[in-house]
């Protein structure tokens, strides 16, 4: 017979059940508050990479069992808290709960966050939700040049309501948009916020001084120079010659074109074999939890330096981020992380039973294993 959840005892009086339910809901609020802070720590310090994952989405899906929407909710709140230091400080101290922070985050910025914090601390959750909703309506009316229908009787801060812009795209346009955004993200020079990145690209387009009708440049190629004696590799940049790390050099050697003086250009993988591997893997990264279909590279499971061949069974498709990560943590799959999509994901060791509240600065493994309050 299955045991009831910890602390649950059926058959109690109405008053006891009511008090037990309120206690459980308070614990749930505290647990969500801690979970968001720990998630933000994983995100901000990119600790998911130390745990063997190429992205926060991949980590959340496989390790936390998050759905896409739940991951999005956590990401949105964590990124908003980063821009609201006063709100975040109150959440970390426990003065402001998860629900209150989630409610005021969309309507707060640096100009009014202290006012909203004070309002949240001095009003009930129901009142806070009601007044935030009304403040958003009033802000939208003001933005549209309309006067409020009812006089404002509640002393509450003004809401900051973002303007939403919708763009309709054909399937081909959307595919092109995704490809271009992935390229921008990979280059790493643009802001992480898509809106700021798009504004910068528009500004760059307006300021562009090249003559109209000029053909666009082809996709970039990175030329790597490697010493045939010591094996050191480097690239030429505007900051001079930059040496590549061992992991990045190994990754590039997996799937590259090779040019040597007085010799024919060759490839590390025969083009026909490469095409067959990409087709077999349906042009998608094969790491669990990663659905990238852009910037794909072919990886040798067993390295060429260790006798690995170009047989298709020894080759798999990875996106550039997962490929780089795999070489950083070692060519062999790390124990306790996960295997390729052909195998079932494995889980980590059981979480310790001791309770611990949020405290920033933990290692990746510790941050991943801190349990939530019961």
Residue, then its C-alpha position, 0 to 999 in steps of 0.5 A: x500500500x502506498x504511503x500518503x504524502x509526508x505530513x498528510x493525515x486524513x480524517x482530521x477536523x475541518x479546522x486542522x485540515x484548514x491549518x494544515x493546508x495553509x501551512x503547506x501553501x506557505x511552504x510551497x510559496x517559500x519553495x518556489x521563491x528558493x527555486x527561482x533564486x537557485x535557477x537564477x544562480x544557475x543561469x547567471x553563472x552558466x553553471x549548467x555548462x559545468x553540469x554537462x549541458x549546452x544551454x539552460x533550456x537543455x538543463x531545465x528539460x532533462x534535469x528539472x523536468x521542466x516544460x517549455x512554458x515553465x522554463x520560459x516563466x522561470x527565465x522571464x522572472x530571473x532576467x527581470x529580477x536581474x534588472x530590479x535589484x531592490x525587488x531581488x534583494x527583498x526576495x533573497x531576504x525572504x521579505x517578498x514572496x515568489x508570487x508577489x515578485x512575479x506579479x510586480x515584475x512586469x510593471x516595475x522598472x528602476x524608476x518605480x521598483x521601490x514604490x512597488x516593493x513598498x506597496x507589495x509589503x503593505x498589502x495582501x496578495x489579492x489586493x496587490x494582484x487587483x491593483x497591478x491589473x488596474x494599473x496596467x489598464x490605466x497605463x495602456x489607456x494613457x499610452x493610447x491617449x485615453x482618460x481613465x473611465x473611473x477616478x483613481x482612488x487607490x494610492x498605487x505606483x504607476x505601471x510600466x507596460x511594455x509595447x508589444x509588436x506583432x510581426x506576421x511572417x510566412x513560413x520561409x520568412x520565419x525560417x530565415x528569421x530563426x537562422x539569422x537570429x541563431x547566427x547573431x547569438x553564435x557571434x556573441x556580440x549582440x545583447x542577449x535581449x532580442x529587442x535590444x539586439x534588433x534595435x541595434x541591427x536596425x540602427x546599424x542598417x540605417x547608419x550603413x554607409x556602403x552603397x546600395x545594391x552591394x551584394x551581401x557577404x557569404x557565410x563567414x569562414x574562420x581560418x585556423x593556423x596550426x603548427x605542424x610540429x607542436x600542434x598549437x593553433x591560433x586565429x588572426x583577429x583585430x586583437x592580434x593572433x589569439x591562441x585556441x584552447x585544446x578543446x576548441x582545437x579538437x572540436x575544429x579538427x572533427x569537421x573542417x577543411x584542411x589546406x597545406x602548402x603544395x598539397x590539395x585541399x582536403x576535408x577531415x570527413x569525406x563530403x559524401x559521408x558528412x552529407x549522409x550523417x546529417x541526413x541520417x540525423x535529420x539535420x538536428x543536434x543529437x544531444x538530448x534536450x537540444x533541438x538546434x538545427x543550425x550551425x551543425x557540425x559532425x563529431x567523432x565519438x571516438x577521436x581520430x587521435x585514438x583510432x576513431x574512423x570516419x565510419x558513419x557509426x563513429x560520427x554524430x551530428x551536434x550543434x556548435x555549442x554542444x560540440x564545444x561543450x563535449x570537447x571541454x568536458x572530455x570526448x567520452x560521455x561523462x558518467x551521470x549526465x546523459x547518453x546520446x538520444x539512442x539511450x535513455x537519460x540517466x539521473x544524478x545521485x539522490x539529493x541530500x535530505x538536509x534543508x538549506x535556503x538560498x545562498x549565492x556562490x555555491x558550486x554548480x553541483x551544490x546549487x543543483x543539489x540543494x533541496x527545496x523546503x518541505 
